[in-house]
Amino acid sequence: MRTIKLLIGLLSLAMLVTILISDKMRPIRVFASYYGCKIAEKVSIATHCTNLPVIAILEQGKPNADIYGIEDPIALSLFFERYTLPDHVYAHRTNSPARAKLYANYYQAFEFDAIWDSNLNTLDIFHYPEHSSMQFYFDQLLALVPANSRLWLDLKNLTPDNKQAIVEYLNHLFPKDQRKRLVIESKNGGELSVFKRAGYKTSYYLPSANKLPGCDEHSLVQQVIANVNQWDNDYISFPYTQQSFVDKCLLPKVREIEQLSWGGLPFAIPNGALSRYSGYIVDHSINLVGLE
């Protein structure tokens, strides 16, 4: 009998360890680690908590929009039972009906990726170029989120040839007094002026960090500075990990301009980010590749 109890105890312990180290429990471990550090910081056991949990979402294959990304992490649902995020905190990649319905329970603002489909004359929502169309379109997203939600469109294929068709499409969906709640973001920021004139907010999506080597006379750095000063966009947008580059290399040389950013989990938004940024994106997912 004693041997059987010992075996049952060992099996139970093994199951508990397996659960605790699994990806399903990773958000809870991140949550506990982050707030444990914050408590230690308050009582002076730890000096600072600077390691922001930043996650990368694992998205492979060609998913069906109806079943795409519907996880609801326990750590985040517990967090949202106690806290309400400001309306300029956006849920990342609201790229499916299931995500839109889920995120609407927690957020008041939604970021999504889309390309312009000139054959269908519509915005097709998916993360180009990793995935192909899931037949989920912008008008369908609008029907799923609250009527006055803030929206952030990461437009992947803006060109001089399609910009007029896109703005006409958007104008049919948004009356003039509703257009400022939509931010249109593009790396091709010089083509965004037509949207700004129509009443939408626009953001120049800065080149990635590996293309901007630092505060020198590198041609691309100088071109980005010139772009920010010459184009009339409302914002510049970049990941939180690029903030030091922006502070040191861009802001001293460009006109005054508001900023948008992203990175991390809802309970680990970096200190000062909510006041600094006019919009901030967080991830609501347990499909984690890694933390950095």
C-alpha positions as a Markdown table, in Angstrom:
| # | Residue | x | y | z |
|---|---|---|---|---|
| 1 | Met | 0.0 | 0.0 | 0.0 |
| 2 | Arg | 2.8 | 2.4 | 0.9 |
| 3 | Thr | 4.5 | 1.7 | -2.5 |
| 4 | Ile | 1.3 | 2.4 | -4.3 |
| 5 | Lys | 0.8 | 5.7 | -2.5 |
| 6 | Leu | 4.4 | 6.7 | -3.2 |
| 7 | Leu | 3.9 | 5.9 | -7.0 |
| 8 | Ile | 0.7 | 7.9 | -7.0 |
| 9 | Gly | 2.5 | 10.8 | -5.4 |
| 10 | Leu | 5.4 | 10.7 | -7.8 |
| 11 | Leu | 3.1 | 10.5 | -10.8 |
| 12 | Ser | 1.1 | 13.5 | -9.5 |
| 13 | Leu | 4.3 | 15.5 | -9.0 |
| 14 | Ala | 5.5 | 14.6 | -12.5 |
| 15 | Met | 2.1 | 15.8 | -13.9 |
| 16 | Leu | 2.3 | 19.0 | -12.0 |
| 17 | Val | 5.9 | 19.8 | -13.2 |
| 18 | Thr | 4.8 | 19.0 | -16.8 |
| 19 | Ile | 1.9 | 21.4 | -16.6 |
| 20 | Leu | 4.0 | 24.1 | -15.0 |
| 21 | Ile | 6.7 | 24.0 | -17.7 |
| 22 | Ser | 4.2 | 23.7 | -20.7 |
| 23 | Asp | 3.5 | 26.6 | -23.1 |
| 24 | Lys | -0.1 | 26.7 | -21.8 |
| 25 | Met | 1.2 | 27.9 | -18.5 |
| 26 | Arg | 3.8 | 30.3 | -19.9 |
| 27 | Pro | 1.6 | 33.4 | -19.6 |
| 28 | Ile | 0.9 | 32.7 | -15.9 |
| 29 | Arg | 4.7 | 32.2 | -15.3 |
| 30 | Val | 5.4 | 35.6 | -17.1 |
| 31 | Phe | 2.6 | 37.2 | -15.1 |
| 32 | Ala | 3.9 | 35.9 | -11.8 |
| 33 | Ser | 7.5 | 36.7 | -12.6 |
| 34 | Tyr | 6.7 | 40.3 | -13.6 |
| 35 | Tyr | 4.5 | 41.1 | -10.7 |
| 36 | Gly | 6.8 | 39.3 | -8.2 |
| 37 | Cys | 9.6 | 41.6 | -9.4 |
| 38 | Lys | 7.3 | 44.6 | -9.0 |
| 39 | Ile | 6.5 | 43.7 | -5.4 |
| 40 | Ala | 10.2 | 43.1 | -4.7 |
| 41 | Glu | 10.9 | 46.5 | -6.2 |
| 42 | Lys | 8.4 | 48.2 | -3.9 |
| 43 | Val | 10.0 | 46.8 | -0.8 |
| 44 | Ser | 13.5 | 47.5 | -2.1 |
| 45 | Ile | 14.5 | 43.8 | -2.4 |
| 46 | Ala | 15.0 | 44.4 | -6.2 |
| 47 | Thr | 16.3 | 47.7 | -7.6 |
| 48 | His | 14.4 | 47.7 | -10.9 |
| 49 | Cys | 12.4 | 45.5 | -13.2 |
| 50 | Thr | 13.6 | 46.4 | -16.7 |
| 51 | Asn | 13.1 | 43.2 | -18.6 |
| 52 | Leu | 9.9 | 43.9 | -20.5 |
| 53 | Pro | 8.2 | 40.6 | -21.6 |
| 54 | Val | 8.0 | 41.0 | -25.4 |
| 55 | Ile | 6.4 | 38.1 | -27.3 |
| 56 | Ala | 6.5 | 36.9 | -30.9 |
| 57 | Ile | 3.3 | 35.3 | -32.1 |
| 58 | Leu | 3.8 | 31.9 | -33.8 |
| 59 | Glu | 1.5 | 31.9 | -36.9 |
| 60 | Gln | 2.2 | 29.2 | -39.5 |
| 61 | Gly | 0.4 | 27.8 | -42.6 |
| 62 | Lys | -2.8 | 29.2 | -44.1 |
| 63 | Pro | -5.3 | 29.4 | -41.3 |
| 64 | Asn | -9.1 | 29.5 | -41.6 |
| 65 | Ala | -10.3 | 32.9 | -40.4 |
| 66 | Asp | -13.2 | 31.3 | -38.5 |
| 67 | Ile | -10.8 | 29.4 | -36.2 |
| 68 | Tyr | -7.7 | 31.6 | -36.3 |
| 69 | Gly | -6.2 | 32.7 | -33.0 |
| 70 | Ile | -9.0 | 32.1 | -30.4 |
| 71 | Glu | -6.9 | 31.5 | -27.3 |
| 72 | Asp | -7.9 | 33.3 | -24.1 |
| 73 | Pro | -4.9 | 33.0 | -21.7 |
| 74 | Ile | -5.9 | 32.5 | -18.0 |
| 75 | Ala | -3.3 | 35.1 | -16.9 |
| 76 | Leu | -4.9 | 37.8 | -19.0 |
| 77 | Ser | -8.5 | 37.0 | -18.2 |
| 78 | Leu | -7.6 | 37.2 | -14.5 |
| 79 | Phe | -5.8 | 40.5 | -15.2 |
| 80 | Phe | -8.8 | 42.0 | -17.0 |
| 81 | Glu | -11.2 | 41.1 | -14.2 |
| 82 | Arg | -9.4 | 43.7 | -12.1 |
| 83 | Tyr | -8.2 | 46.3 | -14.7 |
| 84 | Thr | -9.5 | 48.2 | -17.6 |
| 85 | Leu | -6.9 | 49.4 | -20.1 |
| 86 | Pro | -7.2 | 53.0 | -21.6 |
| 87 | Asp | -8.9 | 53.3 | -25.0 |
| 88 | His | -5.6 | 54.0 | -26.8 |
| 89 | Val | -4.2 | 50.5 | -26.0 |
| 90 | Tyr | -4.8 | 48.3 | -29.0 |
| 91 | Ala | -5.2 | 44.5 | -29.3 |
| 92 | His | -2.6 | 43.2 | -31.7 |
| 93 | Arg | -3.5 | 41.5 | -35.0 |
| 94 | Thr | -7.3 | 41.4 | -34.8 |
| 95 | Asn | -7.1 | 39.4 | -38.0 |
| 96 | Ser | -10.0 | 37.0 | -37.6 |
| 97 | Pro | -13.7 | 37.0 | -36.6 |
| 98 | Ala | -12.9 | 34.9 | -33.5 |
| 99 | Arg | -10.2 | 37.3 | -32.4 |
| 100 | Ala | -12.4 | 40.3 | -32.9 |
| 101 | Lys | -15.2 | 38.8 | -30.8 |
| 102 | Leu | -12.8 | 37.7 | -28.1 |
| 103 | Tyr | -10.8 | 41.0 | -28.0 |
| 104 | Ala | -14.0 | 43.0 | -27.8 |
| 105 | Asn | -14.5 | 41.6 | -24.3 |
| 106 | Tyr | -11.3 | 43.3 | -23.1 |
| 107 | Tyr | -10.2 | 46.1 | -25.4 |
| 108 | Gln | -11.6 | 49.3 | -26.8 |
| 109 | Ala | -9.1 | 49.6 | -29.7 |
| 110 | Phe | -8.0 | 47.1 | -32.4 |
| 111 | Glu | -5.0 | 46.8 | -34.7 |
| 112 | Phe | -5.2 | 44.7 | -37.8 |
| 113 | Asp | -3.2 | 44.0 | -41.0 |
| 114 | Ala | -4.7 | 44.2 | -44.4 |
| 115 | Ile | -3.9 | 44.4 | -48.1 |
| 116 | Trp | -5.9 | 46.1 | -50.8 |
| 117 | Asp | -7.5 | 43.6 | -53.1 |
| 118 | Ser | -8.0 | 45.5 | -56.4 |
| 119 | Asn | -10.1 | 42.7 | -57.9 |
| 120 | Leu | -12.6 | 42.7 | -55.1 |
| 121 | Asn | -12.2 | 46.4 | -54.3 |
| 122 | Thr | -11.9 | 45.7 | -50.6 |
| 123 | Leu | -9.4 | 45.5 | -47.7 |
| 124 | Asp | -8.5 | 41.8 | -47.1 |
| 125 | Ile | -7.4 | 41.2 | -43.5 |
| 126 | Phe | -4.4 | 39.0 | -43.0 |
| 127 | His | -0.7 | 39.4 | -42.2 |
| 128 | Tyr | 1.0 | 39.7 | -45.6 |
| 129 | Pro | 3.3 | 38.2 | -46.8 |
| 130 | Glu | 3.3 | 35.2 | -44.4 |
| 131 | His | -0.3 | 34.2 | -45.1 |
| 132 | Ser | -2.7 | 34.2 | -48.0 |
| 133 | Ser | -6.3 | 35.5 | -47.9 |
| 134 | Met | -8.6 | 34.0 | -45.3 |
| 135 | Gln | -11.6 | 35.8 | -46.9 |
| 136 | Phe | -12.1 | 38.1 | -43.9 |
| 137 | Tyr | -12.7 | 41.6 | -45.0 |
| 138 | Phe | -12.7 | 45.0 | -43.3 |
| 139 | Asp | -16.5 | 45.6 | -43.4 |
| 140 | Gln | -16.9 | 42.2 | -41.6 |
| 141 | Leu | -14.4 | 43.4 | -38.9 |
| 142 | Leu | -16.4 | 46.6 | -38.4 |
| 143 | Ala | -19.5 | 44.6 | -37.7 |
| 144 | Leu | -17.8 | 42.6 | -34.9 |
| 145 | Val | -16.2 | 45.4 | -32.8 |
| 146 | Pro | -18.0 | 48.1 | -30.9 |
| 147 | Ala | -19.3 | 51.0 | -33.0 |
| 148 | Asn | -17.0 | 53.7 | -31.6 |
| 149 | Ser | -13.8 | 51.6 | -31.4 |
| 150 | Arg | -10.4 | 53.0 | -32.3 |
| 151 | Leu | -8.9 | 51.1 | -35.2 |
| 152 | Trp | -5.3 | 50.9 | -36.5 |
| 153 | Leu | -4.9 | 49.7 | -40.0 |
| 154 | Asp | -1.4 | 48.3 | -40.9 |
| 155 | Leu | -1.8 | 48.7 | -44.7 |
| 156 | Lys | 0.7 | 46.4 | -46.3 |
| 157 | Asn | 0.5 | 47.3 | -50.0 |
| 158 | Leu | -0.1 | 51.0 | -50.3 |
| 159 | Thr | 1.0 | 52.4 | -53.7 |
| 160 | Pro | 0.5 | 55.5 | -55.7 |
| 161 | Asp | -1.8 | 53.5 | -58.0 |
| 162 | Asn | -4.2 | 52.1 | -55.4 |
| 163 | Lys | -4.4 | 54.9 | -52.8 |
| 164 | Gln | -7.3 | 56.7 | -54.3 |
| 165 | Ala | -9.4 | 53.6 | -54.6 |
| 166 | Ile | -8.7 | 52.7 | -50.9 |
| 167 | Val | -9.7 | 56.2 | -49.6 |
| 168 | Glu | -12.9 | 56.1 | -51.6 |
| 169 | Tyr | -13.6 | 52.6 | -50.2 |
| 170 | Leu | -13.0 | 53.9 | -46.6 |
| 171 | Asn | -15.1 | 57.0 | -47.2 |
| 172 | His | -18.1 | 54.7 | -47.9 |
| 173 | Leu | -17.6 | 53.1 | -44.5 |
| 174 | Phe | -16.8 | 56.1 | -42.4 |
| 175 | Pro | -18.8 | 59.3 | -42.2 |
| 176 | Lys | -16.6 | 62.4 | -41.9 |
| 177 | Asp | -17.2 | 62.7 | -38.1 |
| 178 | Gln | -16.0 | 59.1 | -37.6 |
| 179 | Arg | -12.8 | 59.1 | -39.6 |
| 180 | Lys | -10.4 | 60.3 | -36.9 |
| 181 | Arg | -10.8 | 57.0 | -35.0 |
| 182 | Leu | -9.0 | 55.2 | -37.8 |
| 183 | Val | -5.2 | 55.3 | -38.0 |
| 184 | Ile | -3.8 | 54.2 | -41.4 |
| 185 | Glu | -0.2 | 53.1 | -41.1 |
| 186 | Ser | 2.2 | 52.4 | -43.9 |
| 187 | Lys | 6.0 | 52.1 | -44.5 |
| 188 | Asn | 5.2 | 54.1 | -47.7 |
| 189 | Gly | 4.3 | 57.1 | -45.7 |
| 190 | Gly | 4.6 | 59.6 | -48.6 |
| 191 | Glu | 1.4 | 58.2 | -50.0 |
| 192 | Leu | -0.7 | 58.8 | -46.9 |
| 193 | Ser | -1.5 | 62.4 | -47.5 |
| 194 | Val | -4.7 | 61.6 | -49.4 |
| 195 | Phe | -6.0 | 59.8 | -46.3 |
| 196 | Lys | -5.1 | 62.7 | -44.1 |
| 197 | Arg | -6.9 | 65.2 | -46.3 |
| 198 | Ala | -10.0 | 62.9 | -46.2 |
| 199 | Gly | -10.0 | 63.2 | -42.3 |
| 200 | Tyr | -8.2 | 60.0 | -41.2 |
| 201 | Lys | -5.1 | 59.8 | -38.9 |
| 202 | Thr | -1.9 | 58.6 | -40.6 |
| 203 | Ser | 1.3 | 57.1 | -39.4 |
| 204 | Tyr | 4.7 | 56.6 | -41.0 |
| 205 | Tyr | 5.9 | 53.1 | -40.1 |
| 206 | Leu | 9.6 | 53.5 | -39.6 |
| 207 | Pro | 12.1 | 51.1 | -41.3 |
| 208 | Ser | 13.1 | 48.1 | -39.1 |
| 209 | Ala | 16.0 | 48.5 | -36.6 |
| 210 | Asn | 18.4 | 46.4 | -38.7 |
| 211 | Lys | 18.1 | 48.9 | -41.5 |
| 212 | Leu | 18.9 | 51.9 | -39.3 |
| 213 | Pro | 22.4 | 51.5 | -38.0 |
| 214 | Gly | 22.5 | 54.5 | -35.7 |
| 215 | Cys | 23.0 | 58.3 | -35.4 |
| 216 | Asp | 25.5 | 58.7 | -38.3 |
| 217 | Glu | 25.4 | 60.0 | -41.8 |
| 218 | His | 24.0 | 56.7 | -43.1 |
| 219 | Ser | 21.9 | 57.5 | -46.1 |
| 220 | Leu | 18.7 | 55.7 | -44.9 |
| 221 | Val | 18.8 | 57.4 | -41.5 |
| 222 | Gln | 19.0 | 60.8 | -43.2 |
| 223 | Gln | 16.2 | 59.8 | -45.6 |
| 224 | Val | 14.0 | 58.9 | -42.7 |
| 225 | Ile | 14.6 | 62.2 | -41.0 |
| 226 | Ala | 13.8 | 64.0 | -44.3 |
| 227 | Asn | 10.6 | 61.9 | -44.7 |
| 228 | Val | 9.3 | 62.8 | -41.2 |
| 229 | Asn | 10.0 | 66.5 | -41.8 |
| 230 | Gln | 8.5 | 66.6 | -45.3 |
| 231 | Trp | 5.5 | 64.4 | -45.0 |
| 232 | Asp | 2.4 | 65.6 | -43.2 |
| 233 | Asn | 1.6 | 62.4 | -41.2 |
| 234 | Asp | 0.1 | 62.7 | -37.7 |
| 235 | Tyr | 2.4 | 60.0 | -36.2 |
| 236 | Ile | 5.5 | 57.9 | -36.5 |
| 237 | Ser | 5.2 | 54.3 | -35.5 |
| 238 | Phe | 7.8 | 51.8 | -34.4 |
| 239 | Pro | 8.3 | 48.9 | -31.9 |
| 240 | Tyr | 9.2 | 49.7 | -28.3 |
| 241 | Thr | 12.6 | 48.2 | -28.8 |
| 242 | Gln | 13.4 | 51.0 | -31.2 |
| 243 | Gln | 12.6 | 53.7 | -28.7 |
| 244 | Ser | 16.2 | 54.5 | -27.8 |
| 245 | Phe | 17.1 | 55.0 | -31.5 |
| 246 | Val | 14.1 | 57.3 | -32.0 |
| 247 | Asp | 15.0 | 59.3 | -28.9 |
| 248 | Lys | 18.7 | 59.7 | -29.7 |
| 249 | Cys | 18.7 | 59.8 | -33.5 |
| 250 | Leu | 15.4 | 61.1 | -34.8 |
| 251 | Leu | 13.5 | 63.3 | -32.3 |
| 252 | Pro | 16.4 | 65.9 | -32.0 |
| 253 | Lys | 16.3 | 66.3 | -35.8 |
| 254 | Val | 12.6 | 66.1 | -36.8 |
| 255 | Arg | 9.5 | 68.3 | -36.4 |
| 256 | Glu | 7.3 | 67.7 | -33.3 |
| 257 | Ile | 5.3 | 64.6 | -34.0 |
| 258 | Glu | 3.2 | 62.2 | -32.0 |
| 259 | Gln | 4.3 | 58.5 | -31.7 |
| 260 | Leu | 2.7 | 55.1 | -31.8 |
| 261 | Ser | 4.4 | 51.9 | -30.5 |
| 262 | Trp | 4.0 | 48.3 | -29.5 |
| 263 | Gly | 5.5 | 45.4 | -27.6 |
| 264 | Gly | 4.6 | 43.1 | -24.7 |
| 265 | Leu | 1.7 | 41.9 | -22.7 |
| 266 | Pro | -1.2 | 44.0 | -21.3 |
| 267 | Phe | 0.1 | 43.8 | -17.7 |
| 268 | Ala | 3.6 | 44.6 | -18.7 |
| 269 | Ile | 3.3 | 47.9 | -20.6 |
| 270 | Pro | 6.5 | 49.8 | -19.9 |
| 271 | Asn | 6.5 | 52.7 | -17.5 |
| 272 | Gly | 5.6 | 56.0 | -19.2 |
| 273 | Ala | 4.4 | 54.4 | -22.4 |
| 274 | Leu | 0.7 | 55.2 | -21.9 |
| 275 | Ser | 1.5 | 58.9 | -21.5 |
| 276 | Arg | 4.2 | 59.0 | -24.2 |
| 277 | Tyr | 2.5 | 57.2 | -27.0 |
| 278 | Ser | -0.8 | 58.2 | -28.6 |
| 279 | Gly | -1.4 | 54.5 | -29.2 |
| 280 | Tyr | 0.2 | 51.3 | -27.9 |
| 281 | Ile | -0.3 | 47.8 | -29.1 |
| 282 | Val | -0.2 | 44.7 | -26.8 |
| 283 | Asp | -0.4 | 41.0 | -27.6 |
| 284 | His | -3.2 | 38.8 | -26.4 |
| 285 | Ser | -1.9 | 35.3 | -27.2 |
| 286 | Ile | -0.3 | 32.2 | -25.6 |
| 287 | Asn | 1.4 | 31.1 | -28.9 |
| 288 | Leu | 4.8 | 32.3 | -27.7 |
| 289 | Val | 8.1 | 31.8 | -29.6 |
| 290 | Gly | 10.1 | 33.5 | -26.9 |
| 291 | Leu | 10.5 | 36.3 | -24.4 |
| 292 | Glu | 13.2 | 39.0 | -24.7 |
